[in-house]
């Protein structure tokens, strides 16, 4: 086969200079048949093979390569794969004279023949969404932590909903759907997932056995759940690629915030703003395509789905209930009763005998103790009041916190606890709101109590008691001393 430069000379000499085939062949020292070949209609050189070239070395080692692949297949994983170098080394050890290029060529052709051909799909407006979770890193109050990014993508318009969760569990999975559908203002006809445990209990061939809560979600919003084949994440390649894009475009550098809620809200707002800038091949933005698709979405139900997990619990003698390895306090009069906990993403709703309490969720192993729940018991236990004063009075707020400081500075914590115990009993019997207002009015009108550090020289002490020295004086102490003196 001649190079293109020589082909050009042959055709130029014949068609432009008018030289004969014989003359051109003699001048260029090539065959006349070769000259006739390149003077034909096809000016580009082409190689024609009457039959496939023989590959004796390949035919010799083909069977052994297949045997090695079959033999080693049970001893491999996705990350510990069989390589061409490994097979070549094994063949050389067995005495085969073969080059590594031959082995790699055979393996490449084998992979090509086994590769799946992807079908270009068409998405109609409102036809489907793709959903998945992705692990990302954020910085909350200066501390870096791993969180989970929930992504739902409308496949026709490319509109994205994204939210951040501390855990990748079923509650976050359900809550993400509720937030996403509310954000889009409608529900698509289908939703496509991988086989995550929050949705799929188990696979039965091509069919998926759905979890109870996910089935309830589908029934509430009336969409069809579809699942990718096991191990074939590219079946939902739209959200897979978008999850990576969102991480690089909106989560790099690592976002910071005072709470995960704040970071998630800022991320969603930034993604929505980007929808006004991103354009498709026809020049339409994501927002413009979404306005077209929005008309085809199914209307939202009148009430939102409750993305919670209901758990029956037992309230302990300490009026505590344990949910997800964390302890929560309840009003003390509910101790030793059964209750129902409805666990959400950030809070827990407790129901017991017609009473409903909303508790802030804490991490596993944590405690959410509200000492306001124990006022009945604290009203009878001065030592307990003193023990939990650092938590109780900040929780009650003003003016209780100020009154505790004044009494402690003037009479010491022991006597202050006795006074506050009696005050808490009044709070229990007459209501916190009323007593709080009375205390606030009294503290604003009365002068400041004397500080413990102030001199007490002007205090008149009875002569009979002047020789006694009391380190922590109180009225009850003096009463006791006077009683002893009267007996004498």
C-alpha positions in Angstrom: 0.0 0.0 0.0 1.4 3.3 -1.1 1.5 6.4 1.1 -0.8 9.3 0.3 2.0 11.5 -1.0 3.0 9.0 -3.7 -0.6 8.5 -4.7 -0.9 12.2 -5.2 2.1 12.2 -7.5 0.7 9.3 -9.6 -2.6 11.0 -10.1 -1.1 14.4 -10.8 1.3 13.1 -13.4 -1.5 11.3 -15.2 -4.5 13.7 -15.0 -2.6 17.0 -14.9 0.7 16.3 -16.9 -0.9 13.8 -19.2 1.8 11.1 -18.8 1.0 7.5 -19.7 0.7 4.7 -17.2 3.9 3.1 -18.7 5.9 6.3 -18.3 4.7 6.8 -14.7 5.5 3.3 -13.8 9.0 3.6 -15.2 9.7 7.0 -13.6 8.5 5.9 -10.1 9.8 2.3 -10.5 6.5 0.7 -9.5 4.2 -1.8 -11.3 1.8 -0.6 -14.0 -1.0 -2.5 -12.2 -0.2 -0.4 -9.1 -0.5 2.8 -11.2 -3.9 1.6 -12.6 -5.1 0.8 -9.1 -4.6 4.4 -7.8 -5.9 5.9 -11.0 -9.3 4.4 -10.4 -12.3 6.1 -8.8 -11.1 5.5 -5.2 -8.2 7.9 -4.7 -7.6 6.8 -1.1 -5.5 3.6 -0.5 -7.5 0.7 0.9 -6.4 -2.7 2.1 -8.4 -5.6 0.9 -8.3 -9.1 2.4 -9.7 -12.0 0.7 -9.8 -14.0 4.0 -8.9 -13.2 7.6 -5.3 -13.3 8.5 -4.1 -16.4 10.2 -3.0 -16.0 13.9 -1.3 -19.2 14.9 -0.1 -18.0 18.3 -3.5 -16.6 19.2 -5.2 -19.9 18.2 -2.6 -21.8 20.2 -3.2 -20.0 23.5 -6.9 -19.1 23.1 -8.2 -22.2 24.8 -5.7 -22.0 27.7 -6.7 -18.3 28.4 -10.3 -19.3 28.6 -9.5 -22.1 31.0 -7.5 -19.7 33.2 -10.4 -17.1 33.2 -12.9 -19.8 34.2 -10.6 -21.3 36.8 -9.8 -17.9 38.5 -13.3 -16.4 38.2 -14.6 -17.6 41.7 -11.4 -16.1 43.3 -11.9 -12.5 42.0 -13.9 -9.4 43.1 -14.7 -6.2 41.3 -11.5 -4.6 42.6 -9.3 -7.7 42.4 -9.7 -8.5 38.8 -7.8 -10.7 36.4 -5.3 -8.6 34.3 -3.5 -9.4 31.0 -0.2 -9.2 32.8 -1.2 -11.9 35.2 -2.4 -14.2 32.5 0.7 -13.6 30.4 3.0 -14.5 33.3 1.0 -17.7 33.9 1.3 -18.7 30.2 5.1 -18.0 30.1 5.5 -20.2 33.3 3.6 -23.0 31.5 6.0 -22.8 28.5 3.9 -20.9 26.0 5.8 -18.5 23.7 3.4 -15.6 23.5 3.7 -11.9 23.8 1.8 -9.8 26.3 0.3 -7.7 23.4 -1.4 -10.9 22.0 -2.9 -11.6 25.4 -4.2 -8.1 25.9 -5.6 -8.0 22.4 -7.6 -11.2 23.0 -8.9 -9.9 26.4 -9.9 -6.5 24.8 -11.9 -8.2 22.1 -13.5 -10.5 24.7 -14.5 -7.5 26.7 -15.8 -5.7 23.7 -18.0 -8.6 22.7 -19.5 -8.9 26.2 -20.1 -5.2 26.7 -23.7 -4.0 27.0 -24.9 -1.6 24.3 -26.7 1.3 25.9 -30.0 2.4 24.3 -30.5 6.2 24.0 -33.7 6.7 26.0 -36.4 9.3 25.5 -38.1 11.0 28.5 -41.5 12.6 28.2 -42.6 15.5 30.4 -43.6 14.2 33.8 -42.7 10.6 32.9 -40.1 9.8 35.5 -37.6 10.8 38.2 -34.4 9.1 39.3 -33.4 9.0 43.0 -30.2 8.1 44.9 -28.1 8.9 47.9 -24.4 10.2 47.8 -21.9 10.6 50.6 -20.4 14.1 51.0 -18.5 16.1 53.6 -19.6 19.3 55.2 -18.4 21.5 58.1 -20.9 22.1 60.9 -19.8 24.6 63.6 -16.2 24.1 62.6 -16.3 20.3 62.7 -16.1 18.2 59.5 -18.5 15.3 59.2 -19.8 12.8 56.7 -23.4 13.3 55.6 -25.7 11.9 52.9 -27.0 13.9 50.0 -30.4 12.9 48.7 -31.0 13.7 45.0 -34.2 13.5 43.0 -33.9 14.5 39.3 -36.7 15.1 36.9 -35.4 13.4 33.8 -37.2 15.5 31.1 -36.3 19.0 32.4 -33.2 18.1 34.4 -34.6 19.9 37.5 -32.9 18.7 40.7 -33.9 18.5 44.3 -31.1 18.0 46.8 -31.1 17.8 50.6 -28.6 16.7 53.3 -29.2 14.1 56.0 -27.0 12.8 58.9 -28.0 9.2 58.1 -28.8 7.2 55.0 -31.8 5.4 56.5 -35.5 4.9 55.6 -36.7 8.0 57.5 -34.3 10.2 55.5 -35.3 8.4 52.3 -39.1 9.0 52.9 -38.5 12.6 54.1 -36.5 13.3 50.9 -39.5 12.3 48.7 -41.9 14.4 50.7 -39.7 17.5 50.4 -38.9 16.9 46.8 -42.5 16.5 45.6 -43.4 19.6 47.6 -40.5 21.5 46.0 -41.5 20.5 42.5 -45.2 21.1 43.2 -46.2 17.7 41.7 -45.5 14.0 41.4 -44.1 12.2 38.3 -45.6 9.0 37.0 -42.6 6.8 37.7 -39.6 6.8 40.1 -36.4 4.8 39.4 -34.1 3.5 42.1 -31.3 1.2 42.8 -32.1 -1.7 45.2 -31.6 0.2 48.4 -32.9 -1.5 51.6 -35.1 1.5 52.5 -37.3 0.6 49.6 -36.6 -3.1 48.8 -37.1 -5.8 51.3 -35.8 -8.5 49.0 -35.6 -9.4 45.3 -37.7 -12.2 43.8 -36.1 -12.6 40.4 -37.0 -9.5 38.4 -39.6 -8.5 40.9 -38.9 -6.5 44.1 -40.6 -7.0 47.4 -41.1 -3.5 48.8 -40.9 -2.4 52.4 -44.1 -1.5 54.2 -43.3 2.2 54.6 -42.1 2.7 51.1 -45.2 0.9 49.8 -47.3 3.3 51.8 -45.4 6.3 50.3 -46.1 5.0 46.8 -49.8 4.5 47.6 -50.0 8.0 49.1 -48.5 9.8 46.0 -49.7 7.2 43.4 -46.4 6.8 41.5 -44.9 3.6 40.1 -41.6 2.5 41.6 -39.1 1.0 39.2 -35.7 -0.5 40.1 -32.4 -0.9 38.3 -31.0 -4.3 37.8 -28.8 -5.5 40.7 -25.3 -4.3 40.2 -26.2 -2.2 37.2 -26.2 1.4 38.5 -25.9 2.8 35.0 -29.6 1.9 34.6 -30.2 5.2 36.3 -27.2 7.0 34.9 -28.9 10.4 34.9 -28.9 10.8 38.7 -25.6 9.0 39.0 -23.8 11.6 36.8 -25.8 14.5 38.3 -24.8 13.4 41.9 -21.1 13.7 41.0 -21.8 17.0 39.2 -23.6 18.5 42.2 -20.7 17.5 44.5 -18.1 19.3 42.3 -20.2 22.3 41.3 -21.9 23.2 44.6 -20.2 21.2 47.4 -16.6 22.2 46.5 -15.0 23.7 48.5 -16.5 22.0 51.5 -19.6 24.1 52.6 -19.7 25.5 56.1 -22.6 26.4 58.4 -23.9 26.5 62.0 -26.2 23.6 61.3 -26.9 20.9 58.7 -30.3 22.5 58.1 -28.6 25.8 57.1 -26.2 24.1 54.8 -28.9 22.1 53.1 -31.1 25.2 52.6 -28.2 27.1 51.0 -27.3 24.2 48.8 -30.9 23.9 47.5 -31.1 27.6 46.8 -27.9 27.5 44.9 -29.0 24.6 42.8 -32.3 26.4 42.0 -30.3 29.5 40.9 -28.2 27.4 38.6 -31.3 26.0 37.0 -31.8 29.5 35.5 -28.4 29.4 33.8 -27.9 25.8 32.6 -29.0 25.3 29.0 -29.6 22.3 26.8 -28.6 21.9 23.1 -31.6 23.9 22.0 -30.7 26.8 24.2 -33.5 26.3 26.7 -32.7 26.6 30.4 -33.6 24.0 33.0 -36.2 26.3 34.5 -37.9 26.8 31.1 -38.1 23.1 30.5 -39.4 22.6 34.1 -42.2 25.1 33.5 -43.2 22.9 30.5 -42.9 19.7 32.5 -44.8 21.0 35.5 -48.1 20.9 33.7 -47.7 17.1 33.3 -47.0 16.3 36.9 -49.7 14.7 39.0 -51.2 17.1 41.7 -50.0 16.7 45.3 -52.4 15.0 47.8 -54.3 17.3 50.1 -52.2 16.2 53.1 -48.5 15.4 53.2 -47.1 12.0 53.9 -45.8 11.4 57.4 -42.2 10.4 56.9 -41.9 8.8 60.3 -41.2 5.4 61.8 -43.6 4.4 64.5 -42.1 2.4 67.4 -43.9 1.2 70.6 -41.9 2.1 73.7 -42.2 1.7 77.5 -41.6 4.7 79.8 -39.3 3.8 82.6 -39.6 4.5 86.4 -37.3 7.5 85.7 -39.9 8.8 83.2 -37.4 8.1 80.4 -37.9 6.4 77.1 -35.2 5.0 74.9 -35.5 5.4 71.1 -32.6 4.5 68.7 -30.1 4.1 71.6 -30.9 7.7 73.0 -32.8 8.6 76.1 -35.6 11.2 76.3 -37.5 12.5 79.3 -41.3 12.7 79.6 -43.6 14.3 82.3 -43.1 12.3 85.4 -46.8 11.4 85.8 -46.4 9.2 82.7 -43.8 6.9 84.3 -44.2 3.1 83.8 -46.8 3.5 81.0 -46.6 2.3 77.3 -46.3 4.9 74.6 -45.9 5.2 70.9 -42.9 7.0 69.4 -43.1 8.4 65.9 -39.5 9.0 64.8 -38.7 11.7 62.3 -35.5 13.1 60.8 -34.9 15.8 63.4 -37.6 15.2 66.1 -39.7 12.5 67.8 -43.4 12.7 68.5 -44.4 10.8 71.7 -48.0 9.9 72.3 -49.2 8.5 75.6 -52.8 8.6 77.1 -53.9 11.4 74.8 -50.9 13.6 75.4 -48.6 14.5 72.6 -45.0 15.7 73.1 -42.5 16.8 70.4 -38.9 16.1 71.4 -35.7 17.2 69.6 -33.8 14.2 68.3 -30.3 13.6 69.7 -27.5 11.4 68.4 -27.2 7.7 69.4 -26.0 7.4 73.0 -27.1 11.0 73.8 -29.7 12.2 76.3 -32.5 14.8 76.0 -33.5 15.5 79.6 -36.0 18.3 80.4 -36.0 18.9 84.1 -39.3 20.8 83.8 -40.8 17.3 83.4 -39.8 16.5 87.0 -41.3 19.6 88.8 -43.6 17.4 90.9 -40.7 15.4 92.3 -38.3 18.4 92.6 -41.0 20.2 94.7 -40.3 17.6 97.5 -36.6 17.1 97.1 -34.3 20.0 98.0 -31.1 18.0 97.5 -32.2 17.1 94.0 -33.0 20.7 93.2 -29.4 21.6 94.3 -28.0 18.7 92.3 -29.6 19.7 89.0 -29.7 23.5 89.5 -27.2 24.1 86.7 -29.7 22.5 84.3 -33.0 23.3 85.9 -32.9 27.0 86.3 -31.4 27.9 82.9 -34.2 25.7 81.5 -36.9 27.6 83.5 -35.2 30.9 82.5 -35.8 34.2 84.2 -36.8 35.2 86.8 -36.0 31.7 88.4 -32.4 31.8 87.3 -31.9 35.3 88.9 -33.7 34.3 92.1 -31.5 31.2 92.5 -28.4 33.3 92.1 -29.6 35.9 94.7 -30.6 33.2 97.3 -27.3 31.3 96.7 -25.1 34.3 97.1 -27.0 35.5 100.3 -27.8 32.2 102.1 -25.8 29.5 100.4 -27.0 26.8 98.0 -28.4 24.5 100.7 -30.8 27.1 102.1 -31.5 28.4 98.6 -32.6 24.9 97.5 -35.0 24.7 100.3 -36.6 28.0 99.4 -36.7 27.0 95.7 -38.3 23.7 96.5 -41.3 25.5 98.2 -41.5 27.9 95.2 -41.6 24.9 92.8 -44.5 23.4 94.8 -46.4 26.7 94.3 -45.5 26.6 90.6 -47.0 23.0 90.3 -50.2 24.0 92.1 -50.8 27.4 90.6 -49.2 27.1 87.2 -45.8 28.3 85.9 -47.1 31.2 83.9 -48.8 32.9 86.8 -46.0 32.5 89.3 -43.4 33.6 86.8 -45.2 36.9 86.3 -45.5 37.5 90.0 -41.8 36.8 90.6 -40.8 39.0 87.7 -42.9 41.9 89.2 -41.5 41.4 92.7 -37.8 41.2 91.6 -38.3 44.4 89.6 -39.7 46.3 92.5 -37.7 45.0 95.5 -34.1 46.3 96.1 -31.2 44.0 95.5 -30.5 41.5 98.3 -27.2 42.1 100.1 -24.2 40.2 98.7 -22.6 37.5 100.9 -19.3 39.4 100.6 -20.7 42.5 102.2 -19.7 43.2 105.8 -22.2 42.3 108.5 -20.9 44.6 111.2 -24.2 46.4 111.5 -26.1 43.2 112.2 -27.1 43.0 115.9 -26.4 39.6 117.4 -27.9 38.6 120.7 -25.4 38.7 123.5 -26.2 35.1 124.5 -25.2 33.9 121.0 -22.3 36.2 120.4 -19.7 33.6 121.4 -21.0 31.1 118.8 -19.3 31.0 115.3 -21.5 29.7 112.4 -19.9 29.3 109.0 -23.1 29.0 107.0 -25.8 30.8 109.2 -29.4 30.2 108.6 -32.6 31.0 110.5 -33.2 27.4 111.4 -29.7 27.2 112.9 -30.3 30.1 115.2 -33.7 28.7 116.2 -31.9 25.5 117.2 -29.3 27.3 119.3 -32.0 29.4 121.1 -33.9 26.2 121.9 -30.8 24.7 123.5 -30.2 27.9 125.6 -33.8 27.9 126.8 -33.4 24.4 128.2 -30.3 25.4 130.0 
